[in-house]
Amino acid sequence: MKLYHCAKSRSVRVMWLLEELGLEYEVVKMSFDPDSLQSADYLAINPFGKVPVLVDGATTMSESVAIVQYILNRYGDGRLEPDRNGPEYGKFLQWLHFGESTMMGPVAQMASHMMFFPEELRNPAILEQGRKTWSHYLSILDKELADKDYLCGNEFSAADIVVAYGLFIVKVFRLAPDGGHANVEAYYQRLSSRPAFQKAAAD
Ligand SMILES: N[C@@H](CCC(=O)N[C@@H](CS)C(=O)NCC(=O)O)C(=O)O
């Protein structure tokens, strides 16, 4: 497998999973510079000009959570997900997709209006709205984590990888103030101390 990766991007999720599963892969380091992601060569691989991309034989994919599901399905041997016929599986899929579809909405708002957009397009009201939504999501996560260490069946799973990436990015870029969600904080400390995370999150 070949993983196209930019430091701190959503490809961290994929690398973290590959590391946890002990799978062999090659990393192609990209950068956010348009010469990299917008080059003709890269656009031929991913017309969206984004990372991650995973190439596995004839398969090329460019949605991080779909890639996570693909890797689990092909190479996971049941690891890092609950039994697909058991009671936890629906919940697992829900958190797995929450981590991108819902959770990254306010992250994108905060990041755009704090650092990605040119000054003249940044809107403090939208930044504030993003922070409010983020804080609301964290309170729900905090309740969910009140009596367990991980989101599904109290076992570490790929859903934690996807969700923890959002927490990571908000911390690294200081998009929202820390604090106020003790269970989420303890959860993040638990996850970010894993060697596979540390390898994937390094530059
Ligand atoms: N929904 C996609 C989003 C991919 C995405 O937005 N990637 C960002 C990095 S985290 C990117 O490559 N941005 C570069 C750009 O938009 O120019 C996924 O989960 O993989």
The ligand as a Gaussian input file, in Angstrom:
#p B3LYP/6-31G(d) Opt

LIG

0 1
 N      -13.292000      14.318000       3.689000
 C      -11.919000      14.192000       3.255000
 C      -11.243000      15.554000       3.428000
 C       -9.838000      15.580000       2.876000
 C       -9.199000      16.930000       3.138000
 O       -9.867000      17.986000       3.222000
 N       -7.865000      16.936000       3.252000
 C       -7.163000      18.155000       3.534000
 C       -6.058000      17.899000       4.562000
 S       -6.694000      17.399000       6.111000
 C       -6.449000      18.637000       2.289000
 O       -5.832000      17.848000       1.597000
 N       -6.494000      19.942000       2.022000
 C       -5.750000      20.523000       0.963000
 C       -6.563000      21.420000       0.126000
 O       -7.785000      21.455000       0.263000
 O       -5.930000      22.112000      -0.692000
 C      -11.245000      13.094000       4.081000
 O      -11.762000      12.742000       5.146000
 O      -10.212000      12.559000       3.647000

